Amino acid sequence: MKCPHCEKELPGSPCPKCGEMVLEDANYCMACGAPLKEGLEEIPRDEDFLEYDDDFDLDDRVLCPNGACTGIIVDGKCTECGKTEKEAAAVEDEEETAAVEDQEEAPAVEAEKTDEEKKEEKSK
């Protein structure tokens, strides 16, 4: 499963019910709604579950701040990873900090000298 924004490979496994790929920490399959962890109830779906709902506005939803999660924040918790908005943001910040530290630790690559600089160096 790849991130639709950065094309990064995301860890996941096939749904035991429908076989679609689901994220590693997901609670429910996004394709069929099957619970992926013990203790979760299957969400019943009517035939018209995709019908427009006047109470649901896509512009007002709050996306989970963890970049590897596809859930939305409902009642203070993410619908997919189960973390609060603050907890999910902390995970994202830790990943960004680690990436910056890795970049800082990488050996600096010296820019290749131009032909003119090489000639000038030889003449010294």
N, C-alpha and C positions, 0 to 999 in steps of 0.2 A: 504494500500500500504506500503510495507516494503523496507527499504534501502537495496540494493543488497550487500553492503559491511559490515554493522554492524547489520543488521536485526532490526534496530530501526523502530518503527511504524511512518510513515510520515502522516501528516494530508492531507486529500484529499476528493474528492467526485466523483460520477460517471459523465461521460461526458453525456450531454443531448442528443447528437446525437447517439453515439454508445454504451454507458453504461460502457465503460472501466473506471477504476479508474484513476483520474488525480490529480496532486499535487494541493494544496490549492491555490497557487498564479500563477498557469500556465496561459499563454495567449492562448495556443492552446492545443488540445488533441494530445498526442503523437501517438495514435493509428489511428485516422481518420483525424487529421488536422483541426477539427472544431474549430472556434474561441470560446473562453470561456468568453470573456468580450465584452461589447458593444463597437462599434467603430472599431473593428478589422475585416478585410476582410478575407473571407475564401481563403485559398491558393489552387489554382487549381492544380490538379495533373494529369499528363498524365499517360497513361498505363505503360510507361517505366520509371517512376520516381525513381525506385530502380536500374536502370541500372547504371553501373559504370561511373562516371564523372571524366575525366582526370584532371579537375581543382580543384577537392576536394580531399584533402589528410587528412585522419583521424589523422595522426601523427602530423600535423601542427595545429590542432584545439586547442583552448584555452577554457578549461572547466571553468564554473562559479565557483568562489572560495567559494560560499556559499554551505556548505555541504548538505543542504536540497534541493538543486536545481539541475536539470538535464540538464540545458541549456548550450549553448556554447556562448562565446563572439564573436559577429559579429558587425563590425562597432562601436566598443566601448561599446556595451550594450549586456546584456544577452538575448538570444532568448526566454527564459521562464519567468524569473522574471522581466526583463526590467531594472535591476540595472546596473550601470557601474561596471567595474571590481573592482574599489576602494570601491564603496558602498557595494557590495556583500562581499568583504573581511572584511569590517568593521563589518558587521552583524555576520560573522563567528567568528571574534575576540571577539566580545561581548559575544557570546554564550560560547566560550572557557573560557573567563575570569569568567563568571558566574559559570561555572562548577567547576573551580578551587576554587573560593570563597566558593561554597557550600561544597566542599571537605574539605577545611581548617576549616570551621565552625563546621563540624561534630565532635562530642565528640571523644576524643582519646580512643581507646580500649586498656586497659592494657593487656599485654601478660600474659597468665596463667603461674603460677609458676610451676616449675618441682617439683617432689616429694622430691628431695634432698634439694631444696630451702625451701620447707615447713618444712622439718625435722630440718633444720638448724635454721629456725625462731622460732620453738617451743623450741629448746634447749637454746635459749637466755634468 
